[in-house]
């Protein structure tokens, strides 16, 4: 029984990995074939500074336009636009 369950889990894991790799390759090919589409998203940035009393201080750095790729996965060294639109605040730790 345990051997059958182990084989089933292994097949599911291999299937998920194969699906993920196939999706990434398709996304990369579509990104390259469409001319590497880029866009920008306005992102609010803050800096997290540790204090001596084990608390955190957050300093507002302002907003900036961040380049992003129009794709499902990160492409061309940029985060995907859908991710930046859902996470418009970025925190930088010191």
Residue frames relative to the residue before (quaternion, step in Angstrom):
aa qw qx qy qz dx dy dz
X 1.0000 0.0000 0.0000 0.0000 0.00 0.00 0.00
X 0.6842 0.4810 -0.2806 0.4710 3.57 0.92 -0.95
X 0.6250 0.5414 -0.3358 0.4511 3.57 1.10 -0.71
X 0.6476 0.5115 -0.3076 0.4736 3.59 1.00 -0.85
X 0.6478 0.5119 -0.3125 0.4697 3.59 0.99 -0.84
X 0.6451 0.5213 -0.3150 0.4614 3.60 1.00 -0.80
X 0.6528 0.5011 -0.3125 0.4744 3.57 1.00 -0.81
X 0.6357 0.5285 -0.3215 0.4617 3.58 1.03 -0.80
X 0.6561 0.4993 -0.3055 0.4763 3.59 0.94 -0.90
X 0.6439 0.5185 -0.3210 0.4620 3.61 0.96 -0.82
X 0.6581 0.5049 -0.3140 0.4620 3.61 0.93 -0.82
X 0.6451 0.5086 -0.3210 0.4713 3.58 0.99 -0.82
X 0.6551 0.5138 -0.3138 0.4565 3.61 0.92 -0.87
X 0.6643 0.4862 -0.3044 0.4791 3.59 0.90 -0.89
X 0.6453 0.5234 -0.3202 0.4551 3.59 0.99 -0.78
X 0.6585 0.4966 -0.3071 0.4748 3.60 0.98 -0.84
X 0.6508 0.5038 -0.3210 0.4687 3.59 0.96 -0.81
X 0.6576 0.5096 -0.3092 0.4608 3.58 0.95 -0.83
X 0.6447 0.5157 -0.3138 0.4689 3.57 1.01 -0.81
X 0.6524 0.5138 -0.3107 0.4624 3.58 0.97 -0.85
X 0.6597 0.4913 -0.3101 0.4767 3.59 0.91 -0.87
X 0.6529 0.5080 -0.3219 0.4604 3.61 0.94 -0.83
X 0.6453 0.5140 -0.3216 0.4648 3.61 0.97 -0.82
X 0.6579 0.5056 -0.3171 0.4592 3.59 0.94 -0.84
X 0.6578 0.5033 -0.3140 0.4641 3.60 0.93 -0.86
X 0.6511 0.4982 -0.3160 0.4776 3.61 0.96 -0.82
X 0.6508 0.5100 -0.3116 0.4682 3.60 0.98 -0.85
X 0.6506 0.5095 -0.3116 0.4690 3.61 0.96 -0.85
X 0.6616 0.4995 -0.3110 0.4648 3.60 0.91 -0.88
X 0.6593 0.4919 -0.3141 0.4739 3.60 0.93 -0.83
X 0.6246 0.5414 -0.3264 0.4585 3.60 1.04 -0.77
X 0.7071 0.4501 -0.2625 0.4781 3.58 0.88 -0.92
X 0.6789 0.5043 -0.3003 0.4412 3.60 0.94 -0.83
X 0.6986 0.4388 -0.2741 0.4942 3.60 1.13 -0.53
X 0.6124 -0.6029 0.3383 0.3834 3.58 1.22 0.31
X 0.5338 -0.6618 0.3894 0.3541 3.59 1.11 0.65
X 0.0182 -0.8444 0.5354 0.0007 3.61 0.58 1.10
X 0.1073 -0.7823 0.6134 0.0171 3.54 -0.98 0.97
X 0.0342 -0.7596 0.6486 0.0349 3.53 -1.30 0.41
X 0.3131 -0.7209 0.5669 0.2467 3.57 -1.27 -0.13
X 0.1429 -0.7579 0.6331 0.0663 3.53 -1.22 0.67
X 0.3945 -0.7036 0.5370 0.2469 3.60 -0.94 0.86
X 0.0563 -0.8102 0.5818 -0.0435 3.54 -0.68 1.22
X 0.3234 -0.7181 0.5867 0.1885 3.57 -1.04 0.86
X 0.1493 -0.8191 0.5521 0.0451 3.60 -0.75 1.05
X 0.0359 -0.7696 0.6373 0.0145 3.53 -1.10 0.83
X 0.2807 -0.7373 0.5897 0.1731 3.56 -1.25 0.51
X 0.2481 -0.7674 0.5784 0.1221 3.56 -0.87 1.00
X 0.0606 -0.8103 0.5823 -0.0239 3.57 -0.54 1.23
X 0.3409 -0.7389 0.5368 0.2229 3.61 -0.75 0.98
X 0.2613 -0.7535 0.5862 0.1427 3.57 -1.09 0.82
X 0.6808 -0.5138 0.3384 0.3974 3.59 -1.26 0.30
X 0.7144 0.4432 -0.2605 0.4747 3.61 1.04 -0.63
X 0.5705 -0.6461 0.3415 0.3748 3.58 1.20 0.70
X 0.5105 0.5790 -0.4593 0.4395 3.56 1.06 0.78
X 0.4010 -0.7032 0.5375 0.2363 3.54 -1.30 0.19
X 0.1752 -0.7427 0.6360 0.1154 3.53 -1.14 0.73
X 0.1897 -0.7799 0.5893 0.0918 3.56 -0.90 0.96
X 0.1213 -0.7880 0.6028 0.0297 3.57 -0.72 1.15
X 0.3722 -0.7309 0.5349 0.2027 3.55 -0.83 1.06
X 0.2092 -0.8067 0.5456 0.0884 3.59 -0.72 1.08
X 0.6001 -0.5627 0.3614 0.4389 3.60 1.25 -0.22
X 0.5123 -0.6142 0.4955 0.3388 3.51 -1.34 -0.20
X 0.0034 -0.7831 0.6219 0.0039 3.54 -1.19 0.51
X 0.4680 -0.6415 0.5286 0.3000 3.53 -1.26 0.45
X 0.1474 -0.8007 0.5796 0.0343 3.56 -0.65 1.18
X 0.4103 -0.7000 0.5152 0.2762 3.62 -0.83 0.89
X 0.0241 -0.7938 0.6076 -0.0121 3.55 -1.10 0.75
X 0.4152 -0.6924 0.5311 0.2572 3.54 -1.24 0.46
X 0.3714 -0.6997 0.5634 0.2346 3.55 -1.06 0.79
X 0.4368 0.6523 -0.4796 0.3920 3.53 0.16 1.39
X 0.6158 -0.5520 0.4163 0.3779 3.55 -1.31 0.11
X 0.7702 0.2346 -0.1065 0.5835 3.57 1.03 -0.88
X 0.6273 -0.5017 0.3973 0.4438 3.64 -1.18 0.24
X 0.0219 0.7933 -0.6052 0.0633 3.57 -0.83 1.03
X 0.8343 0.2051 -0.1480 0.4899 3.57 -1.12 0.62
X 0.6587 -0.5320 0.3124 0.4307 3.60 1.11 0.54
X 0.6581 0.4768 -0.3043 0.4970 3.59 1.26 0.16
X 0.5241 -0.5997 0.4996 0.3407 3.53 -1.23 0.54
X 0.5457 -0.5995 0.4505 0.3740 3.61 -1.13 0.46
X 0.5948 -0.6065 0.4008 0.3431 3.58 -1.07 0.75
X 0.6257 0.5444 -0.3578 0.4291 3.61 0.95 -0.76
X 0.6504 0.5154 -0.3242 0.4541 3.61 1.02 -0.73
X 0.6812 0.4843 -0.2934 0.4640 3.60 0.90 -0.90
X 0.6291 0.5231 -0.3446 0.4603 3.61 1.05 -0.62
X 0.6943 0.4497 -0.2743 0.4904 3.60 1.07 -0.66
X 0.7545 0.2512 -0.1543 0.5864 3.61 1.24 -0.42
X 0.0116 0.8656 -0.5003 0.0155 3.64 0.50 1.13
X 0.6904 0.4001 -0.2920 0.5272 3.62 1.23 0.01
X 0.0870 -0.7946 0.6005 0.0219 3.57 -0.79 1.06
X 0.1889 -0.7801 0.5906 0.0835 3.55 -0.93 0.97
X 0.1766 -0.7768 0.6004 0.0703 3.55 -0.86 1.02
X 0.2503 -0.7778 0.5591 0.1408 3.59 -0.72 1.06
X 0.3198 -0.7410 0.5592 0.1896 3.56 -1.08 0.75
